[in-house]
Amino acid sequence: MNKFRVCYILDDKVKTENIVKDLNIQAGQIFEELVKKIATSNFLKIRSEQGLDRLDTSRIRYIRVSILNEKELLKK
């Protein structure tokens, strides 16, 4: 399983979520999947550290998807 961190930069805040996907999935594929969801939906549900969160997709300005390696996970 690959672990990814997705960072959403909105007008006035930054939200992050961690996503676990299959080994053969890459960050670019997750990014494309999110862009399709954002293009077709008004809201996006994410799992942040505070729990479930609902983002207004019209306020999302930037999305960054990065892979987390085991060393980063052990630091937390």
N, C-alpha and C positions, 0 to 999 in steps of 0.2 A: 504494500500500500504506500502511495506517495501522499505526503502532507503538504498542503499549500496554504499560504496566507494571502488573503485578498484584502486590499486596502481600498476603500471607497472615499474619495475626497469630495465632499459636498460644499455648498456655498459657505457654510459657517462651522463645519465640524469634519472630523475624520472618523470613520468607522472601520473596524477590521473584523475579519472572521477567519477561522481556520477551516479548511475543507480537506477531507480525506477521500482520495480517489484510487482507482486501480493503478497498477504499476505502469501500464502502457499509456497512460494519459500524461500529456505535457501541459505546461503553463499556458501556452498559446491556445490550446484547445479549450481550456477552462475560460480563458478570456473571451474567445469567440462565443462560447455558450452563454456567458453572462451578457454580452452585447446583444445577442438575440433576445434574451429575456427582457432586457431593459427596453429594447425597441418595441416590444409587443405588450408591455405591461406598464401600468401607472405606478405600481408599488412593487418593491422587492423585499421579501422576507429574508433576513439573515440571522445567524446565531452569533452574537457578539459575546464578550465576556460578561456583560450585564444581563444576558438572556436573549430572548427573541426580540428582534427589532424590525421595524417596518420603515423602509427608506422610500421616499418620493423620488422616482426615477428622473423627474425633470430637474432635480437639484444636484444630480451626480455630475461632477465635472471631470473626474479622472478616476481610472481604475488601474490598480497595479496588482499583478498576480506573481508571487514568487514562491519557489519551492523551499520548504523547510527541511534542513538536514537534521540528523539525530543530535549533533552537537548543540544546535540552537534550542532544541527541545529540552535537553538536559539542563541548560542554564536557567530555565524558568522554575 
